[in-house]
């Protein structure tokens, strides 16, 4: 019996890539107009600063996603004033991303259908918590969500077992009673499967599997559209009922 479906957010419930691209464009304009820095230099410094922060903090740390920390370090390197620029750049980036982004096709309808089936909906996402709340609210997902796990709360990033186990604990279910859906094969589908959940790889663009993964592993479900998710969950429900009858 499936009790909860857990969704990743970025590039799953909405297109982060699109919003991020537009956010960077807006930042380039800000850097040029307010800091006197051209776009090429700005983007190169963003890339370098992000890598330095990751090297210092490690990849298993939600703080590497903090735009405030990134912009603060970037401005310090340029010896530019932190105030008001850190806060201004934060809002330029995120306000632009939220403005140009929206829910993935079929995502809201999928959640409505899952709810009608009596299935709770959770979130499992790398990132700092507050901005993820803002995305869920802005894109219309907030009313459907029962539980949220962020890497900031868990203390580790996906696919760490501690992260996945916290998702299962909040679902108040056994691992096999949970479905985890996300666009990152290793972090979401494979990470969830490794912890006993049903991993679903959301792959709308038909990307190839990572080279070291065999298609025949069969420990995950691939979907190209959210229309496919509820029928898959129903299949799992049906399979569970059959197994229960056989055990009886």
C-alpha positions in Angstrom: 0.0 0.0 0.0 1.4 3.4 -1.0 0.9 6.0 1.6 3.0 8.9 0.4 4.6 10.3 -2.8 7.6 12.5 -2.2 8.7 15.0 -4.8 11.9 16.8 -5.4 11.4 20.5 -6.4 14.0 22.0 -8.7 13.8 20.7 -12.3 11.0 18.4 -11.1 8.0 20.5 -10.1 9.3 23.5 -12.1 12.1 24.2 -14.5 15.0 25.5 -12.4 17.2 25.7 -15.5 15.0 28.2 -17.1 14.5 30.3 -14.0 18.2 30.2 -13.1 19.2 31.4 -16.6 16.9 34.4 -16.4 18.0 35.1 -12.9 21.6 35.2 -14.0 20.7 37.6 -16.9 19.1 39.9 -14.4 22.2 39.8 -12.2 24.4 40.6 -15.1 22.4 43.8 -15.7 22.6 44.6 -12.0 26.4 44.1 -11.9 26.9 46.2 -15.0 24.7 49.1 -13.8 25.4 49.1 -10.1 28.9 47.6 -9.8 30.5 48.6 -13.1 31.3 45.0 -13.9 30.7 43.5 -17.3 28.8 40.3 -17.8 31.7 38.1 -18.7 33.7 39.1 -15.7 30.7 38.7 -13.4 29.8 35.2 -14.6 33.4 34.1 -14.3 33.5 35.3 -10.8 30.2 33.7 -9.9 31.6 30.4 -11.2 34.9 30.7 -9.3 33.2 31.8 -6.1 30.7 29.0 -6.1 33.5 26.5 -6.6 35.5 28.0 -3.7 32.5 27.8 -1.4 31.9 24.2 -2.4 35.5 23.3 -1.8 35.4 24.9 1.6 32.1 23.5 2.8 31.9 20.2 0.9 29.1 19.0 -1.3 27.0 17.6 1.5 26.1 20.9 2.9 23.0 23.0 2.2 24.9 26.2 2.7 26.5 25.8 -0.8 23.1 26.7 -2.2 22.8 30.0 -0.3 22.8 32.9 -2.7 23.4 35.3 0.2 26.7 33.5 1.0 27.6 33.4 -2.7 27.0 37.1 -3.3 28.7 38.1 0.0 31.9 36.2 -1.0 31.8 37.6 -4.5 31.5 41.2 -3.3 34.2 40.7 -0.8 36.6 39.6 -3.5 35.8 42.7 -5.5 36.1 44.9 -2.4 32.6 46.2 -3.2 30.1 47.3 -0.4 28.2 44.4 1.1 25.3 46.7 1.9 23.0 47.1 0.0 24.3 44.8 -2.7 24.0 41.4 -1.0 20.3 41.8 -0.3 19.6 43.6 -3.6 21.3 40.8 -5.6 19.5 38.1 -3.6 16.1 39.7 -4.6 17.1 40.4 -8.2 18.0 36.7 -8.7 15.2 35.0 -6.8 12.4 37.5 -7.7 13.3 37.0 -11.4 13.3 33.2 -11.1 9.9 33.1 -9.4 8.5 35.6 -11.9 9.4 33.6 -15.0 8.8 30.1 -13.6 5.7 28.0 -13.2 4.6 24.4 -12.4 5.7 21.6 -14.8 2.9 20.5 -17.1 0.5 18.2 -15.3 2.2 18.5 -11.9 -0.7 20.2 -10.1 -3.3 17.8 -11.7 -1.1 14.9 -10.6 -1.1 16.0 -7.0 -4.8 16.5 -7.1 -5.3 12.9 -8.4 -2.9 11.5 -5.7 -4.8 13.4 -3.0 -8.1 11.9 -4.3 -6.5 8.5 -3.9 -5.9 9.2 -0.2 -2.1 9.5 -0.7 -0.2 12.1 1.2 2.3 14.3 -0.6 5.8 15.2 0.7 8.8 17.1 -0.5 12.4 16.0 -0.4 14.8 18.7 -1.7 18.4 19.9 -1.5 18.4 23.6 -0.7 17.8 26.1 2.1 14.3 25.8 3.5 12.8 29.3 3.2 13.3 29.7 -0.6 11.8 26.2 -1.2 8.7 27.3 0.8 8.5 30.4 -1.5 8.6 28.3 -4.6 6.0 25.8 -3.4 3.7 28.8 -2.6 4.4 30.8 -5.8 3.8 27.8 -8.1 0.6 26.6 -6.4 1.8 23.4 -4.7 1.5 24.6 -1.1 -2.0 23.3 -0.4 -1.1 19.8 -1.3 2.0 19.3 0.9 2.0 17.4 4.1 5.7 17.0 4.9 8.9 18.7 3.8 12.5 17.6 4.2 15.3 20.0 3.0 19.0 19.3 3.1 19.3 22.3 5.5 17.0 20.4 7.9 18.5 16.9 7.4 22.1 18.2 7.6 23.1 16.2 4.5 22.2 16.3 0.8 20.5 13.6 -1.3 21.1 10.7 -1.7 22.5 10.3 1.8 20.6 7.7 3.7 20.0 10.1 6.6 18.1 12.4 4.2 16.0 9.6 2.8 15.3 8.0 6.2 14.0 11.4 7.4 11.6 11.5 4.5 10.4 8.0 5.4 10.1 8.9 9.1 8.0 12.0 8.3 5.8 9.9 6.0 5.1 7.6 9.0 5.3 4.7 6.6 7.6 1.8 5.7 10.0 2.5 2.8 8.1 0.3 0.4 5.0 2.4 1.1 6.7 5.5 -0.3 7.4 6.7 -3.8 10.1 9.3 -4.4 10.0 11.4 -7.6 12.8 13.5 -9.0 14.8 14.6 -12.1 18.3 13.6 -10.8 18.7 9.9 -11.4 21.4 9.2 -8.8 20.1 11.5 -6.1 16.4 10.9 -6.5 15.5 7.6 -8.2 18.6 5.6 -7.3 18.9 7.2 -3.9 15.3 6.4 -3.0 15.5 2.8 -4.3 18.7 2.2 -2.2 16.7 3.0 0.9 13.8 0.7 0.0 11.4 3.3 -1.6 10.0 3.2 -5.1 12.3 5.5 -7.1 10.8 7.4 -10.0 13.0 9.3 -12.5 11.2 12.3 -13.9 12.9 12.6 -17.3 10.8 14.8 -19.6 13.7 15.5 -22.1 14.6 11.8 -22.5 18.1 12.1 -21.1 20.4 9.1 -21.2 21.1 7.2 -18.1 24.5 7.9 -16.4 27.0 5.6 -18.1 27.7 3.3 -15.2 24.0 2.5 -14.7 22.5 -0.5 -16.5 19.0 -0.1 -17.9 18.3 -3.7 -16.8 18.7 -2.9 -13.1 14.9 -2.3 -13.0 14.9 -0.7 -9.6 13.2 2.5 -10.7 10.4 3.8 -12.9 11.0 6.4 -15.6 8.3 8.9 -16.5 8.3 11.6 -19.2 5.2 13.4 -18.0 3.3 13.7 -14.8 0.3 12.0 -16.4 2.2 8.8 -15.9 2.7 9.0 -12.2 -0.8 8.3 -10.7 -1.3 5.2 -13.0 2.1 3.9 -11.8 1.1 4.4 -8.2 -2.2 2.6 -8.9 -0.1 -0.3 -10.3 1.9 -0.4 -7.1 -1.3 -0.4 -5.1 -2.7 -3.2 -7.1 0.5 -5.2 -6.7 0.4 -4.7 -3.0 -3.2 -5.9 -2.7 -2.2 -9.1 -4.7 0.8 -9.7 -2.4 -1.4 -9.3 0.7 -4.0 -11.8 -0.6 -1.2 -14.3 -1.4 0.3 -14.0 2.0 -3.1 -14.5 3.6 
